[in-house]
Amino acid sequence: MFDVKSIMFLFGMLSAFTGLLFVYYLLVNRKYDWHLISFTISKFLQTLAVIGLGLLTIHLETILLHISISFLIMGYALETFNLATFDKSFNKYFLWGMFLPPGLIVFISFSFLHLPYHILAQFTHTVAAYCFGLASINLWTKRRKSKFAILVSLTYMFFSLTWVYSASLAIMGGEAFKYLSGDTHREILIYTFATLNLIVGSVGYLLMLKDLDELQIRKKNEIIESDNEMLKELNSKKDKFFSIIAHDLKGPIGGLLNLGEILHKKHDELPSDKKEELFRLLVASTKETSNLLENLLQWSRSETKQIEMAPRQLNIDALVNKSLNLLRQHIEEKNIVVNKNIDESIFVWADQNMIDTVLRNLISNAIKYVNRNGKINIKCQPDIHNNLVSISVNDNGIGINQEVLSKLFNIDNNHSTKGTLNEPGTGLGLKICKEFIHANSGTILVESKVNKGSTFTISLPFYNLETRRKEA
């Protein structure tokens, strides 16, 4: 036989002290988190419930019994919910599952004030077992987020089993079920595991939150490290980019300056044919500089994410024809034969400005590296199975050796080969193509053999005519 009133008083004080510690923790750390606040409230509800139950050992008042049981059940529901969702991840089903049964018990308790105690005990003890059992299972699934979740989960499970045992005794005992007698194994188990739960649950909750904070800090550190690596890569690209600018602009601008000085100082002394040649060189050098600046601009906009994507359905045949018309003069200068095999009904889903740039670069390269009277084949094939469209630009030009081929799309490689008529290159065109194709969820491949020619193949998302008509 033990003094129930004293145990209830001590347990109530311990619960109140725990609640005050959490209030202090909230105020000192200024962590006004709804999880912590509701957990703190749960401790004060349990304090009031225990004090009420302790008073019942002196005066058995029905309304006080129902109020105490309601506070205890709602306190348990709040506590178990907050611990089970310490990481703040839960769905509406878990929320309803945790609070609906306790809410129903509170409703039944106040709707039937004269309900026999053994029946009320059957309901309340079963719901208490349910709350701690459900929370235990949920915590166990989150054991990887905190090692203390395992300890709290096991404590909850033992406490749940204790309430199951008590509920079964209430069901089997019927009206003979004893109330706060102080001489049953059931009460000893409940007081023991209630105290253990109070200590382990409260301390474990703070430790789980600490583990969660450390996990978030680790993730943030990983993000920072990733960002640092990205910054290093961007700085490396920036340095390479500026070296490209310095190297590639020096030649054409220097050429423009030399030609300008010659024409300015010796204009009257030069014969007409020499002047014409110098003017031709001046125009060619100006075109070279303009092309370089355009590629540099496109590359910088791509690297700094300043190009806005505006994907839409694009007709491949129309895009290729547009590029061929822009490059018609260069094609005629070399007397190149262009064979085009493209179905006019094939559409892709991509950004027009980007794909225009890609096609213009690929066709321009093909023109640059074929000899006079050479051939260029442009072919387009839909891949319905993979929902892609492949566009290939093939030439029978000088080709690319394997060493250069492996580094063709790499910014760290600034290799540029002059064309068959000594046409200059910037070394950036294909790198821009790769960036733009990847931005449009596509791929770019190249096959080449020295003195046999090259084939560049890009793949883009397929946009079939039937889908286009439906959307229209």
JOBELKA-V710851 format. One record per residue. N is the residue number from 1. PHI is phi in degrees with one decimal (NA if undefined). PSI is psi in whole degrees, 0 to 359 (NA if undefined). D_CENTER is the distance of its C-alpha to the mean C-alpha in Angstrom with 2 decimals. Layout:
BEGIN
n->[N N]
phi->[PHI PHI]
psi->[PSI PSI]
d_center->[D_CENTER D_CENTER]
END
This chain:
BEGIN
n->[1 2 3 4 5 6 7 8 9 10 11 12 13 14 15 16 17 18 19 20 21 22 23 24 25 26 27 28 29 30 31 32 33 34 35 36 37 38 39 40 41 42 43 44 45 46 47 48 49 50 51 52 53 54 55 56 57 58 59 60 61 62 63 64 65 66 67 68 69 70 71 72 73 74 75 76 77 78 79 80 81 82 83 84 85 86 87 88 89 90 91 92 93 94 95 96 97 98 99 100 101 102 103 104 105 106 107 108 109 110 111 112 113 114 115 116 117 118 119 120 121 122 123 124 125 126 127 128 129 130 131 132 133 134 135 136 137 138 139 140 141 142 143 144 145 146 147 148 149 150 151 152 153 154 155 156 157 158 159 160 161 162 163 164 165 166 167 168 169 170 171 172 173 174 175 176 177 178 179 180 181 182 183 184 185 186 187 188 189 190 191 192 193 194 195 196 197 198 199 200 201 202 203 204 205 206 207 208 209 210 211 212 213 214 215 216 217 218 219 220 221 222 223 224 225 226 227 228 229 230 231 232 233 234 235 236 237 238 239 240 241 242 243 244 245 246 247 248 249 250 251 252 253 254 255 256 257 258 259 260 261 262 263 264 265 266 267 268 269 270 271 272 273 274 275 276 277 278 279 280 281 282 283 284 285 286 287 288 289 290 291 292 293 294 295 296 297 298 299 300 301 302 303 304 305 306 307 308 309 310 311 312 313 314 315 316 317 318 319 320 321 322 323 324 325 326 327 328 329 330 331 332 333 334 335 336 337 338 339 340 341 342 343 344 345 346 347 348 349 350 351 352 353 354 355 356 357 358 359 360 361 362 363 364 365 366 367 368 369 370 371 372 373 374 375 376 377 378 379 380 381 382 383 384 385 386 387 388 389 390 391 392 393 394 395 396 397 398 399 400 401 402 403 404 405 406 407 408 409 410 411 412 413 414 415 416 417 418 419 420 421 422 423 424 425 426 427 428 429 430 431 432 433 434 435 436 437 438 439 440 441 442 443 444 445 446 447 448 449 450 451 452 453 454 455 456 457 458 459 460 461 462 463 464 465 466 467 468 469 470 471 472]
phi->[NA -131.6 -80.5 -63.3 -59.9 -65.7 -63.6 -61.8 -64.0 -64.4 -66.0 -63.5 -65.2 -63.4 -66.5 -65.0 -61.5 -62.0 -61.0 -66.1 -62.1 -70.1 -62.4 -61.3 -60.1 -64.2 -70.7 -67.4 -88.4 52.7 -100.6 -84.9 -93.8 -64.1 -64.2 -65.6 -63.6 -68.8 -65.3 -62.2 -59.8 -60.6 -69.1 -71.2 -63.9 -66.3 -62.1 -61.4 -64.6 -66.5 -62.2 -62.0 -66.4 -66.7 -65.6 -66.4 -72.0 -99.3 -128.5 -80.4 -106.4 -62.5 -63.3 -65.3 -61.6 -68.3 -64.9 -62.1 -63.3 -63.5 -62.5 -65.2 -65.8 -69.0 -64.3 -64.1 -62.3 -64.4 -61.5 -65.5 -63.7 -67.5 -70.4 -67.7 -118.0 -58.6 -90.6 63.0 -112.5 -159.9 -114.4 -65.2 -67.4 -66.0 -59.8 -65.7 -63.8 -81.6 -104.0 -67.3 -59.4 -60.2 -62.4 -66.3 -63.9 -61.7 -62.8 -64.3 -60.3 -84.8 -81.1 -127.3 -64.3 -100.5 -64.3 -55.7 -61.5 -65.2 -74.4 -61.1 -65.3 -58.8 -67.9 -67.3 -68.7 -66.8 -66.7 -60.8 -61.3 -63.4 -60.5 -71.7 -67.4 -63.0 -65.0 -61.4 -64.2 -65.4 -65.7 -62.2 -69.8 -108.8 -63.9 -74.5 -83.1 -160.0 -68.0 -75.7 -63.1 -66.0 -62.7 -65.6 -61.7 -67.0 -61.7 -62.2 -66.1 -64.6 -67.3 -63.0 -64.4 -63.4 -69.5 -63.2 -61.4 -64.8 -64.2 -67.3 -67.4 -66.4 -70.6 -76.0 -76.0 61.9 -67.9 -79.8 -61.2 -81.4 -117.3 47.2 -82.2 82.5 -135.4 -117.1 -62.2 -57.2 -67.9 -61.2 -63.3 -62.8 -64.9 -64.4 -75.7 -65.7 -66.5 -60.7 -64.3 -60.5 -74.5 -65.1 -63.1 -68.7 -65.6 -61.7 -61.3 -64.4 -68.5 -66.5 -63.9 -64.4 -61.7 -65.3 -61.9 -65.2 -63.6 -66.4 -64.2 -61.6 -63.5 -64.3 -64.1 -64.1 -63.9 -63.2 -63.0 -63.6 -64.9 -63.6 -63.2 -65.0 -64.1 -61.5 -64.9 -64.6 -63.9 -63.4 -64.2 -61.5 -61.1 -65.1 -61.6 -67.1 -67.4 -64.0 -59.6 -61.5 -72.8 -79.3 -79.6 -60.3 -64.1 -64.9 -69.9 -62.9 -63.3 -60.3 -63.9 -64.4 -62.5 -62.6 -65.6 -62.7 -66.1 -73.0 -82.6 -119.0 -56.9 -76.1 -87.9 -80.4 -70.0 -60.1 -65.4 -70.5 -61.0 -62.3 -65.9 -64.5 -64.5 -64.3 -65.2 -63.9 -65.0 -63.3 -67.0 -66.5 -61.6 -61.7 -65.3 -63.4 -64.3 -63.5 -63.7 -63.7 -65.6 -63.1 -64.4 -62.2 -64.2 -64.0 -66.1 -67.3 -68.8 -95.0 57.8 -93.6 -91.8 -87.6 -77.8 -136.7 -66.7 -159.4 -73.1 -126.1 -88.1 -63.4 -58.5 -66.2 -66.0 -65.5 -59.9 -61.7 -65.6 -63.3 -65.8 -67.3 -103.2 -56.1 -61.6 -67.1 -64.7 -70.7 -59.5 -99.0 54.4 -85.8 -93.4 -108.2 -102.8 -117.8 -124.0 -134.7 -74.4 -65.4 -91.8 -86.3 -122.7 -123.0 -109.4 -163.0 -83.4 -64.7 -61.3 -67.2 -69.8 -57.3 -62.8 -63.4 -63.0 -63.4 -66.1 -65.9 -69.5 -62.3 -64.3 -60.8 -62.6 -63.1 -103.2 -98.6 -81.7 -57.9 64.7 -78.1 -129.9 -129.7 -114.2 -117.2 -130.0 -132.1 -134.6 -81.6 -114.9 -61.5 -61.2 -99.2 57.4 -131.2 -124.2 -102.1 -122.7 -118.4 -119.5 -114.2 -135.1 -108.2 -86.1 -78.7 74.4 -132.2 -74.5 -64.2 -63.7 -71.8 -59.4 -70.4 -116.7 -61.8 -101.3 -93.6 -63.8 -70.3 -106.7 -103.6 -74.1 -140.7 -102.2 -69.2 -74.7 -68.7 -112.2 63.3 -66.5 -77.6 -132.8 -100.2 78.9 -110.0 -53.5 -70.7 -66.8 -65.0 -57.0 -61.4 -59.7 -70.2 -67.3 -65.1 -63.7 -101.1 60.1 -118.6 -133.7 -136.2 -130.0 -140.4 -129.7 -156.8 -135.2 -59.9 65.9 -113.4 117.6 -135.5 -133.0 -103.5 -124.6 -113.5 -122.3 -132.0 -58.3 -76.3 -128.8 -79.1 -66.3 -64.0 -63.7 -61.3 -67.6 -64.0 -68.6 -67.1]
psi->[130 161 103 320 316 318 316 319 313 318 321 318 319 319 319 319 319 316 318 324 321 326 316 316 318 315 316 315 354 40 81 65 137 332 311 320 314 328 318 317 321 325 321 327 318 326 311 321 316 319 318 316 327 320 332 342 343 309 112 91 131 312 322 324 314 322 315 315 320 315 319 314 315 326 318 318 316 315 308 324 314 321 320 337 39 334 5 26 114 164 173 332 319 320 310 320 329 324 340 311 313 321 321 321 317 318 314 320 315 344 333 77 334 22 132 145 321 329 318 321 322 315 308 319 326 318 321 316 320 313 311 327 314 318 322 315 316 320 323 326 344 20 338 340 339 132 335 344 329 314 313 321 317 320 316 321 318 321 323 316 326 318 327 316 315 318 322 324 324 323 316 327 333 222 341 358 126 146 116 49 332 13 24 149 328 312 322 316 315 313 321 309 335 318 315 317 320 316 306 318 314 310 317 324 313 321 324 320 323 316 320 318 318 322 318 322 318 318 318 320 322 320 318 317 319 318 322 318 320 320 320 318 318 320 321 316 320 314 317 321 314 327 324 314 311 318 312 332 334 316 300 323 321 320 317 317 316 314 319 319 319 313 326 315 328 24 315 339 337 140 163 316 327 320 317 320 318 320 323 318 323 317 317 318 324 318 319 315 319 317 320 314 322 316 320 320 314 317 314 321 323 315 328 10 36 357 122 130 132 70 144 175 130 138 118 317 318 320 318 317 321 314 319 321 322 329 13 319 316 325 317 326 324 1 48 139 122 118 124 123 84 128 125 345 2 128 151 165 105 175 126 314 320 314 326 314 317 309 319 319 316 316 321 319 318 317 318 321 10 154 173 144 21 183 144 129 126 120 146 129 129 142 88 322 319 4 45 161 127 130 121 141 111 139 162 40 211 343 181 133 161 325 316 323 321 341 17 322 10 128 333 346 113 39 134 123 134 152 182 342 30 28 131 162 162 341 3 340 310 330 321 318 314 314 315 321 318 324 335 23 36 186 158 131 158 140 135 149 138 131 8 335 179 154 117 129 125 147 134 157 132 137 97 161 326 316 320 318 323 316 326 NA]
d_center->[60.74 58.46 58.21 55.43 55.85 55.29 52.24 50.74 51.56 50.00 46.88 46.59 47.01 44.40 41.90 42.83 42.54 39.01 38.09 39.67 37.76 34.47 35.87 36.71 33.26 31.71 34.19 34.15 30.38 29.87 27.04 27.74 25.13 26.04 25.47 27.97 30.33 30.57 31.07 33.86 35.40 35.46 37.61 40.09 40.35 41.20 43.69 45.47 45.52 47.09 49.64 50.53 51.00 53.10 55.34 55.86 57.81 60.38 60.37 58.88 57.70 55.85 53.70 52.65 51.67 49.40 47.83 47.25 45.72 43.43 42.25 41.77 39.76 37.49 37.11 36.12 33.63 31.94 31.98 30.63 27.86 26.65 26.88 25.25 22.23 22.20 18.41 18.46 16.90 19.40 20.26 23.31 25.31 25.23 26.17 29.07 30.02 30.39 32.36 34.32 36.82 37.68 38.08 40.44 42.47 42.90 44.03 46.45 47.74 48.79 49.95 52.36 53.71 56.55 54.44 55.94 54.12 53.68 51.83 49.69 48.97 47.97 45.34 44.02 43.98 42.17 39.46 39.16 38.78 36.15 34.03 34.11 33.67 30.59 29.04 30.03 28.30 25.05 25.22 25.97 22.71 20.91 23.21 20.58 19.19 22.73 25.97 27.93 26.39 28.68 31.74 31.16 30.42 33.72 35.62 34.42 35.43 38.93 39.34 38.36 40.98 43.50 43.05 43.38 46.60 47.85 47.05 48.93 51.92 51.92 51.96 54.70 56.71 57.04 59.26 60.26 56.76 57.36 55.66 55.06 58.10 56.96 58.43 55.90 53.46 50.90 51.02 50.94 47.75 46.10 47.10 46.05 42.57 42.13 42.86 40.63 37.79 38.39 38.17 35.47 33.30 33.53 33.18 30.51 28.46 28.53 27.79 24.78 23.47 24.28 22.38 19.33 19.72 20.16 17.04 15.04 17.15 16.47 12.68 13.45 15.99 13.78 11.53 14.97 16.33 13.64 14.33 17.99 17.89 16.36 19.10 21.65 20.74 20.92 24.19 25.49 24.77 26.36 29.39 29.69 29.33 32.12 34.24 33.91 34.99 37.86 39.01 38.73 40.03 42.95 44.64 44.65 45.30 48.05 49.50 49.48 51.25 53.88 54.62 54.90 57.32 59.46 59.72 60.46 63.09 64.76 64.32 68.10 68.94 66.61 67.92 66.25 64.69 63.15 61.79 60.27 58.61 57.25 55.90 54.24 52.63 51.61 49.88 48.15 46.97 45.75 43.76 42.30 41.25 39.84 37.80 36.49 35.53 33.77 31.69 30.97 29.87 27.56 26.06 25.56 23.97 21.57 20.66 20.28 18.18 21.16 21.57 20.42 19.63 22.05 22.09 25.13 27.70 29.73 33.03 33.16 36.95 37.01 34.49 36.50 39.74 38.46 37.67 41.01 42.91 41.42 42.41 45.72 47.91 46.45 46.83 50.46 51.23 50.55 51.91 48.76 48.64 45.32 44.84 42.19 41.25 38.72 38.80 38.82 36.90 33.70 30.71 27.17 24.08 23.20 23.77 27.54 27.88 25.61 27.39 30.73 30.04 29.10 32.20 34.43 33.45 33.92 37.24 38.40 37.83 39.73 42.57 42.62 42.98 45.51 49.20 51.63 52.21 48.94 46.70 43.13 41.65 38.70 37.51 34.88 34.06 31.79 30.00 29.87 28.67 25.41 25.28 25.74 28.46 29.86 31.82 33.98 36.19 38.96 41.80 44.83 44.68 44.75 41.48 39.24 39.98 37.57 36.92 35.77 33.94 31.54 30.52 30.74 27.15 26.66 26.85 28.73 31.45 33.43 35.95 37.76 40.73 43.43 44.32 47.59 49.28 47.73 44.93 42.56 38.79 35.99 33.79 30.74 31.09 29.44 26.56 25.91 26.25 23.59 21.07 22.01 22.03 18.56 17.36 19.08 17.52 20.84 22.61 25.69 28.36 31.78 35.02 38.06 41.46 43.75 46.51 45.17 42.36 38.59 36.24 32.82 30.73 27.63 25.75 24.10 22.90 26.11 27.26 30.49 33.41 33.58 30.10 31.06 34.26 32.61 30.23 33.23]
END
